Amino acid sequence: MFKSRNADELYRHLNLLGNNLVLSVTQFESMVQDWDQRRVHMQAIQASELEGDRLLRDLRDYLKDTFFVPGDRAAVYAVTNELDDIVDRALKISDYMLLYKVDVPPQAFGELAAILKQCASRLQRALTLLPERKRRAEVNQLCLEVVDLQGAADDIHHRGLTELFDHPQDLIALLKWKDLYDWVEDAVDHANHVAYRLIALNGALH
């Protein structure tokens, strides 16, 4: 049965998901930069992924039980699913870095991790501002900055792969790092998807 709930509850759910995204991606970047402590950071990333799943279930329960939802219900689902996808990818990449037993990550890989963190930070800020009608333009600007960062990530990804192939260690190591570079770029691409979906949701809000 549908319940009558304050619209602020939706924004609270979105803000919690945004905070968890930043936490997860920050731990991922810390793992890349502080490789000696990688297993400690990995545990934190695993905890963030579990928390993200819980938060997403709470949001879906809210949407299922609530008659009135600000904006477009399908757009909310799309934004939150993509947010969860980024957290899932941070965990996947971290897991495979340990599974592959790679050495200290290359500089370009660290730069990609930093780009992903910047994307997450802007998305979280945009989600925080979403309830404020007078700041809708600021929300869109933050999302467009994510789009710009995705372009920068493409350049870093290409440079990182070029360095791999120009100075190969061995074939197996090269293939491992190619996978990892591709997956981080994919995570940034998903942040880009969130940005565009968030712009659409922002325009649909009442």
N, C-alpha and C positions, 0 to 999 in steps of 0.2 A: 504494500500500500504506500502511495506517495505521501511524503511528509512535507510540511511547510517549514523551510529552514531559511535562515538569514543568508543572503548572497555572499556575505563576508566569509562564510565557511568555505566556499569554493576557493577564494583567494588564499585562505589559510592553507588549504591542501596544496595549491600550486606553489606557494612560498616554501613549504616544507620540502617538496620535491626539488625545487631549485637549490635549496640549501644542501640537500643531500648530494645533488649533482656536483656542486663545487667541492664538497668534502671528498668525494670519490676521486674526482679528477686531480685535486690537489695532492692526494696521497699517491696517485699514479705518477705525477710529475716528480714528487719527492723520491719515489722509488727509483726513477730514472737518474736523478741527480745524486742520490745517496745510495749507490749500488751496494755498498757494504751492509746496509741495513734493509736490503730488499725484502727479506722475509717478514720483518716487522711491518713494513708498509703494505705488504701483500695481505696480511691479516686485517689491517684497517680497511683495505679495499673490499675484501670479502664481507666485512661487517656492513659497509656502506651499501653493497649490492643487496644484501638481505633486508636492510632497512628500506631501501628503495622499493623492493617488492612489497613490503608491508604497507608503505605509504601509498603505493599504487592501488593495492586492494582496498584501502580505506577510501580513496578517492572514487573508485568504481562503485563501492557500496553507497557512497553519498549520491553519485549521479543516478544510480538505480532507484534510490528511495526518494529522490527529490523531484517535485513536479516542475518548479521554476528554476532554471539555471541561467545565469547571465550569459549573453552571447549565444553561440551555437554549440549544442551538446557534442556533435560529431567533431567539431574543431577542438574542443577540450580533450576528447579522447585522443585525437591525433597528436596534439602537443605533448600530452603526458606519456603516450606510448613511445614517442621519439626520445623524450628525456630519459626514459628508462633504458632505451636502446644504447644511449651513450654510456650510461653506468655499466651496462652489461659488457660493452666493448672494452671499457677500461679494465674490467676484471679478466676478460678473455686475453687481452694483450699481456697483462701482468702474469697471468697463469702460464702462457706460452713462453714468456721470457725465462721463467724458471724451468719449464719443461725442456726447452731447447738448450738450457745451460749456456747461455750466451755470455760473452765477456762484457766489460763496461760498455754501455751504449755509446755510439758515435755522437759527435756534437750535433749533427743535423737532426738526429733522432730526439735529442733533448730539446732542440728548438721546436720540433713538432709537438712534443708534450707540453711545452710552454704555451704554444698557440692554442692547444685544446683547453688549457686552463683559462686562458684569456677569454675564449668563447664562452666557457661555462660561467665565468664571472659576469659577463655582460648579459647572458640569458637570465641569470639569477636576479640581477638588478632590474631587468625588464619585468620579470614576474613580480618583483616587489612593488613596482610602480603601477602595475596594471589596474588596481582599483581606483587610482587617482585620475579622474577624467581630464583634468587640466594638464596632465603630463603624458597624454597619449602620443604626442609627437616625440617626446623623449624616449618612450618605449620603442617606437619605430626606429629612431636613430641608433639605439643600442643594437637592435636587430640587424640594421644595415652594417654596423661595424663588424658583426659576426660574419656577414657575407664577405666583407673585405678581408677579414682574417682567413677565410676559406681560400681566397685567391693566393694569399701569402703562403698558406700551407701547401698549396699545389707546387709553388716554386721551390720550397724547402724539400718537399718530397722528391721532386725531380733531381735536385742537387744531391740529396742523400743517395739516391739510386745511382747517379752518375759516379759519385765517389766510390761506391761499392764495386761497380764494374770496372772503374779505372784502376783500382788498387785492390783486387780480389785477394782474400786470405786463402780460402779454399772454397770449393763449390758448395759444400754443405753449409758452411757459415754464411756464404753469400745468399743462398736460398732462404735460410732462416731470417736473416735481416730484411730481405725483400718482403717476406710475409709480414714482418712486424711493421715495417714502414707503411705498407699498404693498409694494414688494419688501423693504424693511427690516422692516416689520411681519411679512411672511411668513417672513423669516429668524428672527425672534424666535419665531414660531409653531413653527418646526421645532425650536428649542431647547426649547420646551415639550414637543414630542413626545418628544425625547430624554429629558427629565426623567421623563416617565411610563414610558417603556420601561426606563429605568434603575432605577426603583423596582421594576418587575416582575422585571428581571434580578436585582436585589439580593435579592429574596425567593426566587428560585429557586436561588441559589448554595448549594453543598454546604458 
